[in-house]
């Protein structure tokens, strides 16, 4: 068995092509999803769903974000994992990764959280995470190797 494909930006790139939009503009539209519902929101949502679903149905892939946990929820043997960590841990991780100040890292984490919440709400409404994810792992408590091993073991028994 070959290693799984790692799908992340491809969802936005493929969706932009289908919608005949610039990638940056589609990203802007996704970020601007609000509580108000517009006709274009439904078209964008349907397009993203079809792209994510295409990858998920092919199998042997890791879909990072992009509401894959919701869109592929009914696919047998799919595994939906959420990695979590306390705010301070995420700030420090971003500070080191991007070589930025603590203030900049904090702003980045909070802005990313806000966008993620907005994007996920667009697909799941107010459904709690406990109903969406099969497994939640805390990055502060586990090493990358422990996370990888846990996920791999979970996949093999499923």
C-alpha positions as a LaTeX table, in Angstrom:
\begin{tabular}{lrrr}
\hline
Residue & $x$ (\AA) & $y$ (\AA) & $z$ (\AA) \\
\hline
Unk1 & 0.00 & 0.00 & 0.00 \\
Unk2 & 1.41 & 3.39 & $-0.96$ \\
Unk3 & 1.43 & 6.28 & 1.52 \\
Unk4 & $-1.75$ & 8.36 & 1.58 \\
Unk5 & $-2.08$ & 11.50 & $-0.51$ \\
Unk6 & $-2.01$ & 14.68 & 1.56 \\
Unk7 & $-4.83$ & 16.98 & 0.40 \\
Unk8 & $-5.04$ & 20.57 & 1.61 \\
Unk9 & $-4.69$ & 23.47 & $-0.82$ \\
Unk10 & $-5.87$ & 21.26 & $-3.69$ \\
Unk11 & $-9.45$ & 21.60 & $-2.47$ \\
Unk12 & $-9.39$ & 25.38 & $-2.87$ \\
Unk13 & $-7.42$ & 25.21 & $-6.13$ \\
Unk14 & $-9.80$ & 22.66 & $-7.70$ \\
Unk15 & $-12.87$ & 24.53 & $-6.43$ \\
Unk16 & $-11.56$ & 27.80 & $-7.88$ \\
Unk17 & $-11.07$ & 26.13 & $-11.28$ \\
Unk18 & $-14.60$ & 24.70 & $-11.23$ \\
Unk19 & $-16.04$ & 28.09 & $-10.28$ \\
Unk20 & $-13.78$ & 29.89 & $-12.77$ \\
Unk21 & $-12.47$ & 32.16 & $-10.00$ \\
Unk22 & $-8.99$ & 33.26 & $-9.01$ \\
Unk23 & $-7.77$ & 31.22 & $-6.02$ \\
Unk24 & $-7.27$ & 34.38 & $-3.95$ \\
Unk25 & $-10.77$ & 35.62 & $-4.70$ \\
Unk26 & $-12.33$ & 32.27 & $-3.76$ \\
Unk27 & $-10.33$ & 32.36 & $-0.53$ \\
Unk28 & $-11.69$ & 35.83 & 0.16 \\
Unk29 & $-15.27$ & 34.63 & $-0.46$ \\
Unk30 & $-14.81$ & 31.65 & 1.84 \\
Unk31 & $-13.42$ & 33.83 & 4.60 \\
Unk32 & $-16.31$ & 36.25 & 4.21 \\
Unk33 & $-19.02$ & 33.63 & 4.78 \\
Unk34 & $-21.39$ & 35.13 & 7.27 \\
Unk35 & $-24.66$ & 34.40 & 8.99 \\
Unk36 & $-26.41$ & 35.93 & 6.00 \\
Unk37 & $-26.93$ & 33.39 & 3.25 \\
Unk38 & $-26.39$ & 34.36 & $-0.35$ \\
Unk39 & $-27.06$ & 32.35 & $-3.51$ \\
Unk40 & $-23.34$ & 32.35 & $-4.29$ \\
Unk41 & $-22.63$ & 30.78 & $-0.87$ \\
Unk42 & $-24.65$ & 27.71 & $-1.88$ \\
Unk43 & $-22.75$ & 27.39 & $-5.17$ \\
Unk44 & $-19.39$ & 27.68 & $-3.42$ \\
Unk45 & $-20.45$ & 25.22 & $-0.72$ \\
Unk46 & $-21.67$ & 22.68 & $-3.28$ \\
Unk47 & $-18.44$ & 23.02 & $-5.28$ \\
Unk48 & $-16.21$ & 22.54 & $-2.24$ \\
Unk49 & $-18.32$ & 19.55 & $-1.19$ \\
Unk50 & $-17.96$ & 17.92 & $-4.60$ \\
Unk51 & $-14.18$ & 18.45 & $-4.66$ \\
Unk52 & $-13.64$ & 17.13 & $-1.12$ \\
Unk53 & $-15.97$ & 14.21 & $-1.80$ \\
Unk54 & $-14.03$ & 13.30 & $-4.97$ \\
Unk55 & $-10.78$ & 13.04 & $-3.01$ \\
Unk56 & $-12.42$ & 11.23 & $-0.07$ \\
Unk57 & $-14.09$ & 8.62 & $-2.29$ \\
Unk58 & $-10.76$ & 7.84 & $-3.95$ \\
Unk59 & $-9.58$ & 6.76 & $-0.51$ \\
Unk60 & $-6.08$ & 6.53 & 0.95 \\
Unk61 & $-5.82$ & 10.26 & 1.50 \\
Unk62 & $-5.54$ & 12.73 & 4.33 \\
Unk63 & $-7.79$ & 15.75 & 3.84 \\
Unk64 & $-6.52$ & 18.55 & 6.02 \\
Unk65 & $-9.38$ & 20.78 & 7.10 \\
Unk66 & $-11.73$ & 21.99 & 4.36 \\
Unk67 & $-14.69$ & 20.46 & 6.25 \\
Unk68 & $-13.64$ & 16.98 & 5.17 \\
Unk69 & $-14.88$ & 15.62 & 8.50 \\
Unk70 & $-18.41$ & 16.70 & 7.62 \\
Unk71 & $-18.43$ & 16.13 & 3.88 \\
Unk72 & $-16.98$ & 12.60 & 4.14 \\
Unk73 & $-18.81$ & 11.63 & 7.35 \\
Unk74 & $-20.87$ & 8.93 & 5.64 \\
Unk75 & $-17.94$ & 7.25 & 3.86 \\
Unk76 & $-17.34$ & 3.84 & 5.37 \\
Unk77 & $-13.96$ & 3.43 & 7.06 \\
Unk78 & $-13.23$ & 7.14 & 6.92 \\
Unk79 & $-11.49$ & 8.48 & 9.99 \\
Unk80 & $-12.01$ & 12.02 & 11.23 \\
Unk81 & $-9.29$ & 13.31 & 13.54 \\
Unk82 & $-9.07$ & 16.68 & 15.22 \\
Unk83 & $-5.77$ & 17.91 & 16.60 \\
Unk84 & $-6.22$ & 20.36 & 19.47 \\
Unk85 & $-3.89$ & 22.30 & 21.73 \\
Unk86 & $-4.16$ & 25.06 & 24.31 \\
Unk87 & $-3.88$ & 28.64 & 23.08 \\
Unk88 & $-0.44$ & 29.20 & 24.67 \\
Unk89 & 0.97 & 26.10 & 22.95 \\
Unk90 & $-0.35$ & 27.24 & 19.55 \\
Unk91 & 1.03 & 30.75 & 20.03 \\
Unk92 & 4.48 & 29.38 & 20.88 \\
Unk93 & 4.39 & 26.94 & 17.97 \\
Unk94 & 3.55 & 29.74 & 15.50 \\
Unk95 & 6.13 & 32.05 & 17.07 \\
Unk96 & 8.84 & 29.45 & 16.43 \\
Unk97 & 7.59 & 28.30 & 13.03 \\
Unk98 & 7.31 & 31.80 & 11.54 \\
Unk99 & 9.99 & 33.54 & 13.62 \\
Unk100 & 7.55 & 36.23 & 14.77 \\
Unk101 & 6.86 & 38.01 & 18.04 \\
Unk102 & 4.49 & 36.62 & 20.65 \\
Unk103 & 1.99 & 39.38 & 19.87 \\
Unk104 & 2.09 & 38.58 & 16.13 \\
Unk105 & 1.78 & 34.86 & 16.85 \\
Unk106 & $-1.21$ & 35.48 & 19.12 \\
Unk107 & $-2.92$ & 37.59 & 16.46 \\
Unk108 & $-2.22$ & 34.90 & 13.85 \\
Unk109 & $-3.66$ & 32.11 & 16.02 \\
Unk110 & $-6.77$ & 34.10 & 16.93 \\
Unk111 & $-7.38$ & 35.14 & 13.31 \\
Unk112 & $-6.89$ & 31.56 & 12.10 \\
Unk113 & $-9.29$ & 30.29 & 14.78 \\
Unk114 & $-11.88$ & 32.87 & 13.74 \\
Unk115 & $-11.62$ & 31.88 & 10.06 \\
Unk116 & $-11.74$ & 28.16 & 10.88 \\
Unk117 & $-14.83$ & 28.60 & 13.07 \\
Unk118 & $-16.55$ & 30.64 & 10.36 \\
Unk119 & $-15.69$ & 28.10 & 7.65 \\
Unk120 & $-16.79$ & 25.10 & 9.71 \\
Unk121 & $-20.02$ & 26.80 & 10.79 \\
Unk122 & $-20.84$ & 27.27 & 7.12 \\
Unk123 & $-20.80$ & 23.46 & 6.71 \\
Unk124 & $-21.90$ & 22.11 & 10.09 \\
Unk125 & $-24.07$ & 24.84 & 11.59 \\
Unk126 & $-23.82$ & 24.36 & 15.36 \\
Unk127 & $-23.15$ & 20.62 & 15.43 \\
Unk128 & $-20.74$ & 19.87 & 18.32 \\
Unk129 & $-17.30$ & 18.45 & 17.54 \\
Unk130 & $-18.11$ & 15.30 & 19.51 \\
Unk131 & $-20.59$ & 14.38 & 16.77 \\
Unk132 & $-18.14$ & 15.04 & 13.95 \\
Unk133 & $-14.77$ & 13.64 & 14.96 \\
Unk134 & $-13.88$ & 10.02 & 15.69 \\
Unk135 & $-10.70$ & 10.95 & 17.51 \\
Unk136 & $-9.38$ & 14.11 & 19.15 \\
Unk137 & $-5.71$ & 14.36 & 20.12 \\
Unk138 & $-3.96$ & 17.05 & 22.15 \\
Unk139 & $-0.72$ & 18.22 & 20.49 \\
Unk140 & 0.60 & 19.59 & 23.77 \\
Unk141 & 0.40 & 16.16 & 25.42 \\
Unk142 & 1.57 & 13.98 & 22.52 \\
Unk143 & 4.62 & 14.04 & 20.26 \\
Unk144 & 4.24 & 13.97 & 16.48 \\
Unk145 & 5.34 & 10.32 & 16.53 \\
Unk146 & 2.75 & 9.43 & 19.19 \\
Unk147 & 0.02 & 11.16 & 17.20 \\
Unk148 & 1.05 & 9.40 & 13.99 \\
Unk149 & 1.25 & 6.02 & 15.73 \\
Unk150 & $-2.14$ & 6.50 & 17.40 \\
Unk151 & $-3.83$ & 7.42 & 14.12 \\
Unk152 & $-2.13$ & 4.55 & 12.28 \\
Unk153 & $-3.22$ & 2.03 & 14.95 \\
Unk154 & $-6.75$ & 3.37 & 14.82 \\
Unk155 & $-6.81$ & 2.96 & 11.02 \\
Unk156 & $-5.55$ & $-0.62$ & 11.16 \\
Unk157 & $-8.27$ & $-1.76$ & 13.57 \\
Unk158 & $-11.00$ & 0.05 & 11.70 \\
\hline
\end{tabular}
